[in-house]
Amino acid sequence: MVWHFVSTQYGLLLSIITILLGLACGLGARFAGGGYHPAGAAIIATLILIVINISITTIQVLSVESGQSIIATLSHLVSHSSFTDFANECAKVGGRTFMRYPVALFVAYWVSDAS
């Protein structure tokens, strides 16, 4: 929810948050890697967190638009909606910050790669 608020109000701050997400995943994979090449784990972790952030933000946006609680919106999505509709809404929400994702993935790779 904070991520969506920041994306609608302050575009630059969202870029920093997304890049820091990649940095955190890269550092985590580097420290946990123990000498192995952890770049793949860093990129996968960053992608998973980006998808989770977009999904949660989309559910929050849909609940605000419909005037329902987040739980009610989520139960309606699970029982009555199709995956295509939800994916289209995710694309609308995630499209605002699309260019920051490759930068976050690059930062995750760069930080996790010790060479």
C-alpha positions as CSV (number, residue, x, y, z in Angstrom):
1,M,0.0,0.0,0.0
2,V,2.9,2.3,0.8
3,W,4.5,1.4,-2.5
4,H,1.3,2.5,-4.4
5,F,1.0,5.7,-2.5
6,V,4.6,6.6,-3.1
7,S,4.2,5.7,-6.8
8,T,1.3,8.1,-7.3
9,Q,2.8,10.9,-5.2
10,Y,6.6,10.7,-5.6
11,G,8.0,9.0,-8.6
12,L,11.7,9.4,-7.7
13,L,11.3,8.0,-4.2
14,L,9.7,4.9,-5.8
15,S,12.7,4.5,-8.0
16,I,14.9,4.5,-4.9
17,I,12.7,2.0,-3.1
18,T,12.7,-0.4,-6.1
19,I,16.5,-0.1,-6.5
20,L,17.0,-0.7,-2.8
21,L,14.8,-3.8,-3.1
22,G,17.3,-5.2,-5.7
23,L,20.2,-4.1,-3.5
24,A,18.8,-6.0,-0.5
25,C,18.2,-9.1,-2.5
26,G,21.7,-9.0,-4.0
27,L,23.3,-8.5,-0.6
28,G,21.3,-11.3,0.9
29,A,22.2,-13.7,-1.9
30,R,25.9,-12.7,-1.7
31,F,26.1,-13.3,2.1
32,A,24.1,-16.5,1.9
33,G,26.0,-17.8,-1.1
34,G,29.2,-18.6,0.8
35,G,31.6,-18.3,-2.2
36,Y,29.3,-19.7,-4.9
37,H,27.8,-17.6,-7.7
38,P,24.6,-16.3,-6.1
39,A,23.4,-14.0,-8.9
40,G,20.6,-16.3,-10.0
41,A,19.2,-16.5,-6.5
42,A,19.4,-12.7,-6.2
43,I,17.5,-12.1,-9.5
44,I,14.8,-14.7,-8.7
45,A,14.3,-13.2,-5.2
46,T,14.1,-9.7,-6.7
47,L,11.5,-10.9,-9.3
48,I,9.4,-12.6,-6.7
49,L,9.4,-9.5,-4.4
50,I,8.5,-7.3,-7.4
51,V,5.6,-9.5,-8.4
52,I,4.4,-9.7,-4.8
53,N,4.5,-5.9,-4.4
54,I,2.6,-5.4,-7.7
55,S,-0.1,-8.0,-6.7
56,I,-0.6,-6.5,-3.2
57,T,-0.7,-3.0,-4.5
58,T,-3.3,-4.0,-7.2
59,I,-5.5,-5.7,-4.6
60,Q,-5.3,-2.5,-2.5
61,V,-6.2,-0.3,-5.5
62,L,-9.1,-2.5,-6.4
63,S,-10.4,-2.5,-2.8
64,V,-10.3,1.3,-2.7
65,E,-12.0,1.6,-6.0
66,S,-14.8,-0.7,-5.0
67,G,-15.2,0.6,-1.5
68,Q,-14.6,-2.8,0.1
69,S,-12.1,-4.2,2.5
70,I,-9.0,-5.9,1.2
71,I,-10.2,-9.3,2.4
72,A,-13.6,-8.8,0.7
73,T,-11.8,-7.8,-2.5
74,L,-9.5,-10.7,-2.3
75,S,-12.3,-13.2,-1.7
76,H,-14.2,-11.7,-4.7
77,L,-11.1,-12.0,-6.9
78,V,-10.6,-15.7,-5.9
79,S,-14.3,-16.7,-6.4
80,H,-15.6,-14.6,-9.2
81,S,-12.8,-13.1,-11.2
82,S,-10.6,-14.5,-13.9
83,F,-6.8,-14.4,-13.9
84,T,-6.7,-12.3,-17.1
85,D,-8.6,-9.5,-15.4
86,F,-6.3,-9.5,-12.4
87,A,-3.2,-9.6,-14.7
88,N,-4.5,-6.6,-16.7
89,E,-5.0,-4.7,-13.5
90,C,-1.5,-5.7,-12.3
91,A,-0.1,-4.4,-15.6
92,K,-1.8,-1.1,-15.1
93,V,-0.5,-0.7,-11.6
94,G,3.0,-2.0,-12.4
95,G,3.3,0.0,-15.6
96,R,3.8,3.2,-13.7
97,T,7.2,2.0,-12.5
98,F,8.2,-0.4,-15.3
99,M,11.6,1.1,-16.1
100,R,12.8,0.7,-12.5
101,Y,12.5,-3.1,-12.6
102,P,15.4,-3.8,-14.9
103,V,17.5,-1.4,-12.9
104,A,16.6,-3.3,-9.7
105,L,17.4,-6.6,-11.3
106,F,20.8,-5.2,-12.5
107,V,21.6,-3.9,-9.1
108,A,20.7,-7.3,-7.6
109,Y,23.0,-9.0,-10.1
110,W,25.8,-6.5,-9.7
111,V,25.8,-6.6,-5.9
112,S,25.5,-10.4,-5.6
113,D,28.3,-11.1,-8.1
114,A,31.6,-11.0,-6.3
115,S,33.8,-11.0,-9.4
